[in-house]
Amino acid sequence: MPTTEELKPLHYALAPKTGYVYVAPVNTPPPKFPFEPDGRDIAFTYKEGLTEVAAKWVSIGNTSLENGIEMSVEGDDPETLGTWQVPALEVTSPPKSYSMTINLADISLETLKLYYGAGDSSVVGGQFVIPNTATPADRAVYIIGTDGRHAVAWYYPSTRIIGSDSITLDPAALTEVPVRASIVAGRAYADLDVDNKIVPGSEKNGLGRVYPKVRLPEVI
C-alpha cells in the first residue's frame, strides 16, 4: 500500500477528463480512496463493531459533458457591524447551505425516480409512473474525478435529490435530466481501516468529506 507521501502530487490543480457519480442509502460509508473508477457499481462489506454490513454504491450512469457538476453555496453575505467609535467592530457569520446540480444524461428508471421524486412503487411493468406528489429522494452521494493519473473525490453521507430544471428534447444534443442534491447533516465517516472496520471514535460531525488530489496507486 503506497504511503501518503508517495501519493502526494506535484501540484494540486486538476482538469478531470472523466468522472463518476454514485448513490447509496443515506450514511453508507465511502469506498476506500484513492482508486481509479471505471463506472461500475462499487460493492464491499465493512464492520461496525462486531456487525458486518454490506455496502453498495450504484453508478448514476452518464452525466453531461457540456454542463459539469455545479456545487453551490447559499446564504447571506457577512455584514460589518460597528459603533460610532469603531465603525468596523464585528462581522456577522450568517449560516450557509450547500447543494449541487447534476445533469444526468441517461433516461433510466433510476434517473426518472430522482427527477420526479418517486420511489420504487412508481415502476410498474418496466415503465415509470409520475407521482401526484413529488418527494425528494434521500441518498448518500459520492463523486470522483480523474485525469488518469490523479483523483479527487467528494462524499456526502446525506442529500435530498429532486428535479431542478426542465428536460429539453433537442434533436441536436443529448437529452439532460437536471437534478439538485441539497446537502443535509449526516454521518461523516472516517476512513475504514485495513480490515474495513470503522475506527471507534474516528467519526467527525459534518456535511461530508472532500478528498484532495492525490496520485493514483496504479501509476506510482
Residue frames as a rotation matrix with the C-alpha (Angstrom) as fourth column:
MET 1
0.578 0.816 0.000 0.00
0.816 -0.578 0.000 0.00
0.000 0.000 -1.000 0.00
PRO 2
-0.137 -0.670 0.730 1.55
0.574 -0.654 -0.492 3.34
0.807 0.352 0.474 -1.04
THR 3
-0.418 -0.089 -0.904 2.30
0.864 -0.345 -0.366 5.82
-0.279 -0.935 0.221 1.71
THR 4
0.641 0.666 -0.381 0.69
0.568 -0.746 -0.349 9.27
-0.516 0.007 -0.856 2.00
GLU 5
0.088 -0.715 -0.693 3.96
-0.286 -0.685 0.670 10.81
-0.954 0.140 -0.265 0.85
GLU 6
-0.781 -0.392 0.486 4.11
0.277 0.480 0.833 8.57
-0.559 0.785 -0.266 -2.24
LEU 7
-0.051 0.869 0.492 0.55
0.989 0.114 -0.099 9.57
-0.142 0.482 -0.865 -3.19
LYS 8
0.203 0.107 -0.973 1.32
0.298 -0.954 -0.042 13.29
-0.933 -0.282 -0.226 -2.87
PRO 9
0.684 0.093 0.723 1.03
0.729 -0.051 -0.683 15.09
-0.026 0.994 -0.103 -6.26
LEU 10
-0.447 -0.866 0.225 3.49
0.883 -0.467 -0.043 17.61
0.142 0.179 0.973 -7.68
HIS 11
-0.952 0.274 0.140 0.72
-0.290 -0.951 -0.109 20.25
0.103 -0.144 0.984 -7.57
TYR 12
-0.688 0.718 0.106 -2.98
0.303 0.416 -0.857 20.36
-0.660 -0.557 -0.503 -6.71
ALA 13
-0.265 0.594 -0.759 -4.55
-0.841 -0.528 -0.119 21.69
-0.472 0.607 0.640 -9.93
LEU 14
-0.705 0.092 0.703 -6.69
0.233 0.967 0.107 19.14
-0.669 0.239 -0.703 -11.78
ALA 15
-0.355 0.640 -0.681 -8.70
-0.926 -0.342 0.161 19.02
-0.130 0.688 0.714 -15.02
PRO 16
-0.407 0.195 0.892 -10.81
-0.213 0.930 -0.301 15.86
-0.888 -0.312 -0.337 -14.59
LYS 17
-0.760 0.083 -0.645 -11.29
-0.647 -0.003 0.762 14.34
0.062 0.997 0.056 -18.04
THR 18
-0.251 0.736 -0.628 -13.62
0.038 0.656 0.754 11.70
0.967 0.165 -0.193 -16.65
GLY 19
-0.824 0.044 0.564 -15.72
-0.561 -0.199 -0.804 11.39
0.076 -0.979 0.188 -13.54
TYR 20
-0.480 0.664 -0.574 -18.40
0.287 0.737 0.612 9.27
0.829 0.129 -0.544 -12.00
VAL 21
-0.448 0.471 0.760 -21.30
-0.840 -0.512 -0.179 9.84
0.305 -0.719 0.625 -9.62
TYR 22
-0.655 0.213 -0.725 -22.55
0.275 0.961 0.034 7.14
0.704 -0.177 -0.688 -7.28
VAL 23
-0.101 0.664 0.741 -25.56
-0.841 -0.455 0.293 6.99
0.531 -0.594 0.604 -4.96
ALA 24
-0.646 -0.080 -0.759 -26.29
0.280 0.900 -0.333 4.76
0.710 -0.428 -0.559 -1.99
PRO 25
0.472 0.806 -0.357 -28.60
0.646 -0.042 0.762 4.65
0.599 -0.590 -0.541 1.03
VAL 26
0.605 -0.188 0.774 -28.06
-0.426 -0.898 0.114 7.52
0.673 -0.399 -0.623 3.49
ASN 27
0.527 -0.520 0.672 -24.99
-0.810 -0.067 0.583 7.14
-0.258 -0.852 -0.456 5.73
THR 28
0.934 -0.340 0.109 -23.36
0.356 0.878 -0.318 4.44
0.012 0.336 0.942 3.61
PRO 29
0.393 -0.854 -0.340 -19.60
0.011 -0.365 0.931 4.78
-0.919 -0.370 -0.134 4.23
PRO 30
0.629 -0.181 -0.756 -17.45
-0.755 -0.374 -0.539 5.77
-0.185 0.910 -0.372 1.25
PRO 31
0.905 -0.421 -0.067 -15.22
0.367 0.849 -0.381 3.35
0.218 0.320 0.922 -0.64
LYS 32
0.366 -0.855 -0.368 -11.52
0.563 -0.111 0.819 3.45
-0.741 -0.507 0.440 0.10
PHE 33
0.991 -0.088 0.106 -9.80
0.020 -0.670 -0.742 6.36
0.136 0.737 -0.662 -1.64
PRO 34
-0.104 0.238 -0.966 -7.86
-0.865 -0.500 -0.030 6.67
-0.490 0.833 0.258 -3.91
PHE 35
-0.223 0.018 0.975 -8.86
0.375 0.925 0.069 4.29
-0.900 0.381 -0.213 -6.68
GLU 36
-0.914 -0.067 -0.400 -9.26
-0.334 -0.434 0.837 4.54
-0.230 0.898 0.375 -10.44
PRO 37
-0.125 0.961 0.248 -13.01
-0.319 0.198 -0.927 4.48
-0.939 -0.195 0.282 -11.20
ASP 38
-0.978 -0.174 0.116 -14.47
0.043 0.377 0.925 2.61
-0.204 0.910 -0.361 -14.15
GLY 39
-0.572 0.813 -0.109 -18.15
-0.759 -0.474 0.446 3.44
0.311 0.338 0.888 -13.81
ARG 40
-0.256 0.480 -0.839 -19.19
0.150 0.877 0.456 0.07
0.955 -0.009 -0.296 -12.44
ASP 41
0.731 0.582 0.357 -21.07
-0.304 -0.192 0.933 -0.25
0.611 -0.791 0.037 -9.17
ILE 42
-0.440 -0.888 0.135 -18.91
-0.454 0.090 -0.886 -0.49
0.775 -0.451 -0.443 -6.05
ALA 43
0.735 0.673 -0.086 -19.78
-0.312 0.448 0.838 -3.19
0.602 -0.589 0.539 -3.50
PHE 44
-0.477 -0.857 -0.197 -17.92
-0.149 0.300 -0.942 -4.05
0.866 -0.420 -0.271 -0.31
THR 45
0.593 0.592 -0.545 -18.52
0.478 0.286 0.831 -5.11
0.648 -0.753 -0.113 3.27
TYR 46
-0.341 -0.680 0.650 -17.44
-0.286 -0.583 -0.760 -3.20
0.896 -0.445 0.004 6.34
LYS 47
-0.185 0.184 -0.965 -17.51
0.791 0.610 -0.035 -3.82
0.583 -0.770 -0.258 10.05
GLU 48
-0.092 0.228 0.969 -19.26
-0.468 -0.869 0.160 -1.65
0.879 -0.439 0.187 12.57
GLY 49
0.136 0.012 0.991 -18.30
-0.958 0.258 0.128 -3.06
-0.254 -0.966 0.047 15.93
LEU 50
-0.599 -0.302 0.741 -18.91
-0.237 0.951 0.196 -6.81
-0.765 -0.058 -0.642 15.64
THR 51
0.406 0.863 0.299 -21.50
0.170 0.250 -0.953 -6.44
-0.898 0.438 -0.045 12.89
GLU 52
-0.761 -0.600 0.246 -20.58
0.318 -0.014 0.948 -6.96
-0.565 0.800 0.202 9.24
VAL 53
0.260 0.862 -0.436 -22.58
0.032 -0.459 -0.888 -4.73
-0.965 0.217 -0.147 6.90
ALA 54
-0.203 -0.254 0.946 -22.88
0.925 0.266 0.271 -4.91
-0.321 0.930 0.181 3.10
ALA 55
0.053 0.152 -0.987 -22.48
-0.055 -0.986 -0.155 -1.61
-0.997 0.063 -0.044 1.25
LYS 56
-0.166 -0.084 0.982 -23.20
0.931 0.316 0.185 -0.87
-0.326 0.945 0.025 -2.39
TRP 57
-0.245 0.020 -0.969 -22.64
-0.170 -0.985 0.022 2.34
-0.955 0.170 0.244 -4.36
VAL 58
0.244 0.457 0.855 -24.66
0.776 0.437 -0.455 2.39
-0.582 0.775 -0.248 -7.59
SER 59
-0.836 -0.549 -0.002 -23.31
0.410 -0.627 0.662 4.36
-0.364 0.553 0.749 -10.55
ILE 60
-0.021 0.857 -0.515 -25.80
0.025 -0.514 -0.857 7.01
-0.999 -0.030 -0.010 -11.60
GLY 61
0.427 0.139 0.893 -24.72
0.807 0.386 -0.446 6.48
-0.407 0.912 0.053 -15.21
ASN 62
-0.327 -0.561 0.760 -23.84
0.878 -0.477 0.025 9.09
0.349 0.676 0.649 -17.80
THR 63
0.343 0.365 -0.865 -23.80
0.597 -0.796 -0.099 12.77
-0.725 -0.483 -0.491 -16.88
SER 64
0.976 0.184 0.115 -23.46
0.204 -0.605 -0.770 15.85
-0.072 0.775 -0.628 -19.08
LEU 65
0.043 -0.985 0.168 -20.11
0.998 0.050 0.039 16.64
-0.046 0.166 0.985 -20.68
GLU 66
-0.195 -0.064 0.979 -21.10
0.480 -0.876 0.038 20.22
0.855 0.477 0.202 -21.51
ASN 67
0.325 0.411 0.852 -22.70
-0.553 -0.648 0.524 21.05
0.767 -0.641 0.017 -18.16
GLY 68
-0.513 -0.656 -0.554 -20.46
0.088 0.602 -0.794 19.80
0.854 -0.456 -0.251 -15.38
ILE 69
0.184 0.521 -0.833 -21.43
0.893 0.265 0.363 19.25
0.410 -0.811 -0.417 -11.77
GLU 70
-0.199 -0.164 0.966 -22.08
-0.041 -0.984 -0.176 22.62
0.979 -0.074 0.189 -10.17
MET 71
-0.174 0.061 -0.983 -21.57
0.941 0.303 -0.148 22.93
0.289 -0.951 -0.110 -6.42
SER 72
-0.031 0.312 0.950 -23.37
0.129 -0.941 0.314 25.92
0.991 0.132 -0.011 -4.93
VAL 73
-0.663 -0.095 -0.742 -23.47
0.748 -0.042 -0.663 27.77
0.032 -0.995 0.099 -1.63
GLU 74
0.007 0.753 0.658 -26.41
0.355 -0.617 0.703 29.87
0.935 0.229 -0.271 -0.48
GLY 75
0.207 0.107 -0.973 -26.78
0.975 -0.109 0.195 32.31
-0.086 -0.988 -0.126 2.37
ASP 76
0.983 0.178 0.041 -26.49
0.179 -0.984 -0.015 35.97
0.037 0.022 -0.999 3.26
ASP 77
0.199 -0.945 0.260 -23.20
0.322 -0.187 -0.928 37.80
0.925 0.269 0.267 2.85
PRO 78
-0.160 -0.330 -0.930 -21.28
0.987 -0.032 -0.159 38.68
0.022 -0.944 0.330 6.02
GLU 79
0.595 0.434 0.677 -22.26
0.391 -0.892 0.228 42.10
0.702 0.129 -0.700 7.37
THR 80
-0.560 -0.824 -0.082 -19.90
0.555 -0.299 -0.776 44.51
0.615 -0.481 0.625 9.09
LEU 81
0.643 0.745 -0.178 -21.28
0.595 -0.339 0.729 45.91
0.483 -0.575 -0.661 12.33
GLY 82
-0.469 -0.879 0.083 -19.86
0.645 -0.406 -0.647 48.89
0.603 -0.250 0.758 14.12
THR 83
0.323 0.469 -0.822 -20.28
0.879 -0.470 0.077 51.71
-0.350 -0.748 -0.564 16.54
TRP 84
0.990 0.040 0.138 -19.77
0.084 -0.941 -0.328 55.43
0.117 0.337 -0.934 16.24
GLN 85
0.542 -0.834 0.103 -16.34
-0.630 -0.322 0.707 54.97
-0.557 -0.448 -0.700 17.76
VAL 86
-0.611 -0.705 0.361 -15.35
-0.309 0.631 0.711 51.78
-0.729 0.323 -0.603 15.88
PRO 87
0.016 0.708 -0.706 -17.13
-0.962 -0.182 -0.204 51.56
-0.273 0.682 0.678 12.52
ALA 88
0.228 -0.001 -0.974 -15.85
-0.526 0.841 -0.124 48.01
0.819 0.541 0.191 11.81
LEU 89
-0.088 -0.221 0.971 -16.24
-0.994 0.077 -0.073 46.41
-0.059 -0.972 -0.226 15.22
GLU 90
-0.360 0.065 0.931 -17.57
-0.231 0.960 -0.156 42.98
-0.904 -0.271 -0.331 14.27
VAL 91
-0.581 0.195 -0.791 -18.52
-0.790 0.101 0.605 40.87
0.198 0.976 0.095 11.24
THR 92
0.288 0.787 0.546 -21.55
-0.823 0.494 -0.278 38.56
-0.489 -0.369 0.790 11.23
SER 93
-0.875 -0.484 -0.014 -21.31
-0.438 0.778 0.450 34.89
-0.207 0.400 -0.893 10.29
PRO 94
0.081 0.988 -0.130 -24.62
-0.964 0.044 -0.263 34.06
-0.254 0.147 0.956 8.56
PRO 95
0.020 -0.032 0.999 -25.45
-0.136 0.990 0.035 30.36
-0.991 -0.136 0.015 8.09
LYS 96
-0.423 -0.226 -0.877 -24.73
-0.893 -0.062 0.447 28.72
-0.155 0.972 -0.176 4.76
SER 97
0.440 0.503 0.744 -26.42
-0.234 0.864 -0.446 25.87
-0.867 0.022 0.497 2.91
TYR 98
-0.563 -0.751 -0.345 -24.83
-0.623 0.111 0.774 23.75
-0.543 0.651 -0.530 0.19
SER 99
0.550 0.703 0.450 -26.20
-0.124 0.602 -0.789 21.95
-0.826 0.378 0.419 -2.85
MET 100
-0.674 -0.726 -0.141 -25.11
-0.254 0.048 0.966 20.67
-0.694 0.687 -0.217 -6.24
THR 101
0.483 0.774 -0.409 -26.70
-0.659 0.015 -0.752 20.40
-0.576 0.633 0.517 -9.65
ILE 102
-0.603 -0.603 0.521 -26.08
-0.127 0.718 0.684 17.25
-0.787 0.347 -0.510 -11.67
ASN 103
0.118 0.600 -0.791 -27.23
-0.941 -0.188 -0.283 16.98
-0.318 0.778 0.542 -15.28
LEU 104
-0.169 -0.099 0.981 -27.99
-0.103 0.991 0.082 13.30
-0.980 -0.087 -0.178 -15.81
ALA 105
-0.415 -0.068 -0.907 -27.73
-0.879 -0.227 0.419 12.01
-0.235 0.972 0.034 -19.38
ASP 106
-0.973 0.163 -0.162 -29.41
0.113 0.954 0.279 8.61
0.200 0.253 -0.947 -19.00
ILE 107
-0.211 0.963 0.169 -33.20
-0.915 -0.256 0.311 8.26
0.343 -0.089 0.935 -19.30
SER 108
-0.669 -0.102 -0.736 -33.39
0.068 0.978 -0.197 5.31
0.740 -0.182 -0.647 -16.92
LEU 109
0.384 0.848 -0.366 -35.79
0.459 0.169 0.872 4.30
0.801 -0.503 -0.325 -14.18
GLU 110
0.021 -0.455 -0.890 -33.27
0.996 -0.069 0.059 5.44
-0.088 -0.888 0.452 -11.55
THR 111
-0.916 -0.395 0.068 -32.79
0.400 -0.909 0.113 8.90
0.017 0.131 0.991 -13.03
LEU 112
-0.346 0.872 0.346 -36.55
0.045 -0.353 0.935 9.32
0.937 0.339 0.082 -13.51
LYS 113
0.408 0.458 -0.790 -37.15
0.780 0.275 0.562 8.45
0.474 -0.845 -0.246 -9.85
LEU 114
-0.400 -0.637 -0.659 -34.60
0.862 -0.505 -0.035 11.06
-0.311 -0.582 0.751 -8.80
TYR 115
-0.930 0.004 0.367 -36.00
0.194 -0.844 0.500 13.74
0.312 0.536 0.784 -11.12
TYR 116
-0.213 0.957 0.196 -39.69
-0.136 -0.227 0.964 13.25
0.968 0.179 0.178 -10.36
GLY 117
-0.614 -0.071 0.786 -39.28
-0.769 -0.168 -0.616 12.45
0.176 -0.983 0.049 -6.66
ALA 118
0.519 0.809 -0.275 -40.64
-0.757 0.585 0.290 8.94
0.396 0.058 0.917 -6.74
GLY 119
-0.083 -0.490 0.868 -39.97
-0.790 0.563 0.242 5.63
-0.607 -0.666 -0.434 -5.04
ASP 120
-0.929 -0.340 0.148 -39.80
-0.213 0.815 0.538 2.03
-0.304 0.468 -0.830 -6.23
SER 121
-0.279 0.906 0.318 -43.61
0.453 0.416 -0.788 1.84
-0.847 -0.076 -0.527 -6.31
SER 122
0.228 0.340 -0.912 -43.56
-0.533 -0.741 -0.409 4.20
-0.815 0.579 0.012 -9.33
VAL 123
-0.669 -0.499 -0.551 -42.13
-0.739 0.367 0.565 1.41
-0.080 0.785 -0.615 -11.51
VAL 124
0.159 0.803 0.574 -44.91
-0.418 0.582 -0.698 -0.72
-0.895 -0.129 0.428 -12.99
GLY 125
0.739 0.173 0.651 -44.16
0.376 0.696 -0.612 -3.35
-0.559 0.697 0.449 -15.61
GLY 126
-0.140 -0.915 0.378 -40.86
0.938 0.000 0.346 -1.74
-0.317 0.403 0.859 -16.52
GLN 127
-0.037 0.195 0.980 -42.49
0.573 -0.799 0.180 1.66
0.819 0.569 -0.082 -17.04
PHE 128
-0.850 -0.357 -0.388 -42.35
0.524 -0.487 -0.699 4.76
0.060 -0.797 0.601 -14.89
VAL 129
0.240 0.961 0.135 -45.43
0.821 -0.275 0.501 6.39
0.518 -0.009 -0.855 -13.35
ILE 130
-0.618 -0.432 0.657 -45.05
0.107 -0.874 -0.474 10.07
0.779 -0.223 0.586 -12.43
PRO 131
-0.508 0.427 -0.748 -46.33
0.861 0.281 -0.424 10.51
0.029 -0.860 -0.510 -8.84
ASN 132
0.492 0.762 0.422 -49.03
0.658 -0.642 0.393 13.03
0.570 0.085 -0.817 -7.93
THR 133
0.961 -0.209 0.181 -46.80
-0.276 -0.715 0.642 14.37
-0.005 -0.667 -0.745 -5.16
ALA 134
0.386 -0.899 -0.205 -43.04
0.001 0.222 -0.975 14.60
0.922 0.376 0.087 -5.51
THR 135
0.978 -0.183 0.103 -40.87
-0.099 0.033 0.995 13.54
-0.185 -0.983 0.014 -2.57
PRO 136
0.366 -0.909 -0.198 -37.12
-0.879 -0.268 -0.394 14.22
0.305 0.318 -0.897 -2.68
ALA 137
0.760 -0.181 -0.624 -35.01
0.146 0.983 -0.107 11.07
0.633 -0.010 0.774 -2.67
ASP 138
0.719 -0.552 0.423 -32.74
-0.632 -0.265 0.728 10.63
-0.289 -0.791 -0.539 0.34
ARG 139
0.865 -0.493 -0.091 -29.35
0.350 0.724 -0.595 9.39
0.359 0.483 0.799 -0.89
ALA 140
0.368 -0.891 -0.265 -25.69
0.103 -0.244 0.964 9.40
-0.924 -0.383 0.002 0.00
VAL 141
0.998 -0.062 -0.019 -23.62
-0.031 -0.203 -0.979 10.75
0.057 0.977 -0.204 -2.91
TYR 142
0.259 -0.964 0.062 -20.02
0.254 0.130 0.959 10.00
-0.932 -0.233 0.278 -3.90
ILE 143
0.995 0.010 -0.098 -18.32
-0.086 -0.391 -0.916 11.89
-0.047 0.920 -0.388 -6.75
ILE 144
0.238 -0.964 0.116 -14.87
0.293 0.185 0.938 11.07
-0.926 -0.190 0.326 -8.08
GLY 145
0.965 -0.007 -0.263 -12.97
-0.240 -0.432 -0.870 12.81
-0.107 0.902 -0.418 -10.87
THR 146
0.331 -0.884 0.329 -9.71
0.325 0.434 0.840 11.75
-0.886 -0.171 0.431 -12.50
ASP 147
0.525 -0.265 -0.809 -7.27
-0.779 -0.534 -0.330 12.81
-0.345 0.803 -0.487 -15.20
GLY 148
0.805 -0.182 -0.565 -5.93
-0.196 0.817 -0.543 9.26
0.560 0.547 0.622 -15.50
ARG 149
-0.186 -0.934 -0.305 -3.03
0.286 0.246 -0.926 9.82
0.940 -0.260 0.221 -13.11
HIS 150
-0.991 -0.090 0.103 -4.66
-0.058 -0.405 -0.912 11.62
0.124 -0.910 0.396 -10.19
ALA 151
-0.226 0.963 -0.145 -8.05
0.616 0.257 0.745 11.68
0.754 0.079 -0.652 -8.50
VAL 152
-0.915 0.143 0.378 -10.21
-0.374 -0.654 -0.658 13.87
0.153 -0.743 0.651 -6.28
ALA 153
-0.481 0.783 -0.393 -13.46
0.551 0.619 0.560 12.93
0.682 0.053 -0.730 -4.56
TRP 154
-0.638 0.429 0.640 -16.42
-0.695 -0.678 -0.238 14.34
0.332 -0.597 0.731 -2.65
TYR 155
-0.663 0.425 -0.616 -18.52
0.484 0.871 0.079 12.31
0.570 -0.246 -0.784 -0.23
TYR 156
-0.571 0.587 0.574 -21.87
-0.738 -0.674 -0.045 13.41
0.360 -0.449 0.818 1.16
PRO 157
-0.994 0.114 0.001 -23.49
0.101 0.887 -0.450 10.94
-0.052 -0.447 -0.893 3.58
SER 158
-0.224 0.973 -0.057 -26.95
0.780 0.144 -0.609 12.54
-0.584 -0.181 -0.791 3.29
THR 159
-0.960 0.036 -0.278 -28.56
-0.184 -0.829 0.528 14.52
-0.211 0.558 0.803 0.48
ARG 160
-0.023 0.979 0.204 -32.09
0.296 0.201 -0.934 15.14
-0.955 0.039 -0.295 -0.80
ILE 161
-0.905 -0.425 0.019 -32.40
0.081 -0.127 0.989 14.89
-0.418 0.896 0.149 -4.58
ILE 162
0.218 0.969 0.114 -35.19
0.484 -0.006 -0.875 16.24
-0.847 0.246 -0.471 -6.80
GLY 163
0.098 -0.112 0.989 -35.54
0.984 -0.137 -0.113 17.63
0.148 0.984 0.097 -10.34
SER 164
-0.224 -0.322 -0.920 -34.20
0.598 -0.791 0.131 21.17
-0.770 -0.521 0.369 -10.65
ASP 165
-0.474 0.035 -0.880 -34.99
-0.559 -0.783 0.271 22.37
-0.680 0.620 0.391 -14.17
SER 166
0.556 0.792 -0.253 -36.77
-0.666 0.242 -0.706 21.44
-0.498 0.561 0.662 -17.38
ILE 167
-0.193 -0.504 0.842 -35.97
0.308 0.783 0.540 18.44
-0.932 0.364 0.005 -19.58
THR 168
0.229 0.206 -0.952 -35.39
-0.732 -0.608 -0.307 19.57
-0.642 0.766 0.011 -23.17
LEU 169
0.339 -0.066 0.938 -35.72
0.480 0.870 -0.112 17.16
-0.809 0.488 0.327 -26.08
ASP 170
0.393 -0.350 -0.851 -33.22
-0.657 -0.754 0.007 18.60
-0.644 0.556 -0.526 -28.55
PRO 171
0.987 0.030 0.156 -32.53
0.082 0.747 -0.660 16.65
-0.136 0.664 0.735 -31.77
ALA 172
0.575 -0.811 0.106 -29.03
-0.141 -0.226 -0.964 18.16
0.806 0.539 -0.245 -31.89
ALA 173
-0.374 -0.703 0.605 -27.95
-0.756 -0.147 -0.638 17.30
0.538 -0.695 -0.476 -28.34
LEU 174
-0.641 0.115 -0.759 -28.16
0.398 0.896 -0.199 14.58
0.657 -0.430 -0.620 -25.75
THR 175
0.387 0.856 0.344 -31.20
-0.039 -0.357 0.933 14.94
0.921 -0.374 -0.105 -23.52
GLU 176
-0.753 -0.658 -0.009 -30.29
0.038 -0.029 -0.999 16.00
0.657 -0.752 0.047 -19.99
VAL 177
0.421 0.832 -0.361 -32.21
0.440 0.160 0.884 15.35
0.793 -0.531 -0.299 -16.78
PRO 178
-0.415 -0.672 0.613 -31.14
-0.170 -0.605 -0.778 18.04
0.894 -0.427 0.137 -14.28
VAL 179
0.560 0.534 -0.633 -31.41
0.549 0.334 0.767 17.22
0.621 -0.777 -0.106 -10.58
ARG 180
0.057 -0.478 0.877 -30.47
-0.552 -0.747 -0.371 19.18
0.832 -0.463 -0.306 -7.49
ALA 181
0.196 -0.098 -0.976 -28.97
0.658 0.751 0.057 17.48
0.727 -0.653 0.212 -4.44
SER 182
0.465 0.001 0.885 -29.38
-0.522 -0.807 0.275 19.51
0.715 -0.590 -0.374 -1.25
ILE 183
-0.324 -0.723 -0.610 -26.74
0.181 0.586 -0.790 18.54
0.929 -0.367 -0.059 1.29
VAL 184
0.607 0.563 0.560 -28.00
-0.509 -0.265 0.819 17.87
0.610 -0.783 0.126 4.81
ALA 185
-0.074 -0.676 0.733 -26.37
-0.997 0.077 -0.030 16.67
-0.036 -0.733 -0.679 8.00
GLY 186
0.778 0.252 -0.575 -25.30
-0.321 0.947 -0.019 13.05
0.540 0.200 0.818 8.01
ARG 187
0.828 -0.505 0.243 -22.72
0.016 0.454 0.891 10.70
-0.560 -0.734 0.384 9.41
ALA 188
0.690 -0.640 -0.338 -19.34
-0.649 -0.341 -0.680 11.79
0.320 0.688 -0.651 8.06
TYR 189
0.965 -0.261 -0.002 -17.23
0.242 0.894 0.377 8.64
-0.097 -0.364 0.926 8.26
ALA 190
0.215 -0.971 -0.105 -13.53
-0.760 -0.234 0.606 8.45
-0.613 -0.050 -0.788 8.81
ASP 191
-0.056 -0.297 -0.953 -11.60
-0.863 0.494 -0.103 6.13
0.501 0.817 -0.284 6.53
LEU 192
0.945 0.325 0.045 -12.06
-0.314 0.857 0.409 2.43
0.094 -0.400 0.912 7.16
ASP 193
0.182 -0.921 0.345 -9.03
-0.745 0.100 0.660 0.59
-0.642 -0.377 -0.668 8.47
VAL 194
-0.619 -0.555 -0.556 -7.20
-0.785 0.440 0.436 -2.23
0.003 0.706 -0.708 6.69
ASP 195
-0.928 0.336 0.162 -9.86
0.298 0.930 -0.216 -4.69
-0.223 -0.152 -0.963 7.85
ASN 196
-0.572 0.734 0.366 -12.71
0.113 -0.371 0.922 -2.47
0.812 0.569 0.129 6.55
LYS 197
0.042 0.535 -0.844 -13.67
0.971 0.179 0.161 -1.66
0.237 -0.826 -0.512 10.10
ILE 198
0.509 0.197 0.838 -14.78
0.096 -0.980 0.173 1.77
0.855 -0.008 -0.518 11.28
VAL 199
-0.554 -0.778 -0.296 -12.23
0.464 0.006 -0.886 3.00
0.691 -0.628 0.358 13.79
PRO 200
0.318 0.741 -0.591 -14.07
0.920 -0.091 0.381 3.75
0.229 -0.665 -0.711 17.06
GLY 201
0.397 -0.072 -0.915 -14.20
0.557 -0.773 0.303 7.45
-0.729 -0.630 -0.266 17.88
SER 202
-0.645 -0.756 0.114 -12.87
0.522 -0.327 0.788 8.50
-0.558 0.568 0.605 14.49
GLU 203
0.001 0.723 0.691 -16.13
0.971 -0.165 0.172 9.90
0.238 0.671 -0.702 13.11
LYS 204
-0.896 -0.282 -0.344 -16.47
0.344 -0.929 -0.134 13.64
-0.282 -0.238 0.929 12.67
ASN 205
0.172 0.965 -0.196 -19.61
0.579 -0.260 -0.773 15.76
-0.797 0.019 -0.603 12.58
GLY 206
-0.633 -0.373 -0.679 -20.07
-0.272 -0.713 0.646 17.47
-0.725 0.593 0.350 9.25
LEU 207
0.392 0.822 -0.415 -21.93
-0.647 -0.075 -0.759 17.60
-0.654 0.565 0.502 5.97
GLY 208
0.997 -0.077 -0.022 -19.41
0.037 0.690 -0.723 15.46
0.071 0.719 0.691 4.13
ARG 209
0.318 -0.948 0.022 -15.80
0.179 0.083 0.980 14.86
-0.931 -0.308 0.195 3.25
VAL 210
0.907 -0.171 -0.384 -13.55
-0.420 -0.314 -0.852 16.09
0.025 0.934 -0.357 0.45
TYR 211
0.554 -0.755 0.350 -10.57
0.511 0.641 0.573 14.04
-0.657 -0.139 0.741 -0.66
PRO 212
0.486 -0.399 -0.778 -7.91
-0.565 -0.822 0.069 16.38
-0.667 0.406 -0.625 -2.13
LYS 213
0.774 -0.193 -0.603 -5.98
-0.544 0.283 -0.790 15.48
0.323 0.940 0.114 -5.25
VAL 214
0.216 -0.742 0.634 -3.63
-0.509 0.469 0.722 12.51
-0.833 -0.479 -0.277 -4.93
ARG 215
-0.462 -0.432 -0.775 -1.75
-0.880 0.330 0.341 10.27
0.109 0.839 -0.533 -7.31
LEU 216
0.703 0.695 -0.149 -3.46
-0.687 0.718 0.110 7.00
0.183 0.025 0.983 -8.21
PRO 217
0.316 -0.609 0.727 -1.65
-0.505 0.541 0.673 3.98
-0.803 -0.580 -0.137 -6.73
GLU 218
0.720 0.036 0.693 -1.68
0.423 0.769 -0.480 2.25
-0.549 0.639 0.539 -10.14
VAL 219
0.827 -0.378 0.415 0.59
0.267 -0.386 -0.883 4.90
0.495 0.841 -0.219 -11.70
ILE 220
0.755 -0.608 0.245 3.20
-0.584 -0.454 0.673 5.23
-0.297 -0.652 -0.698 -8.93
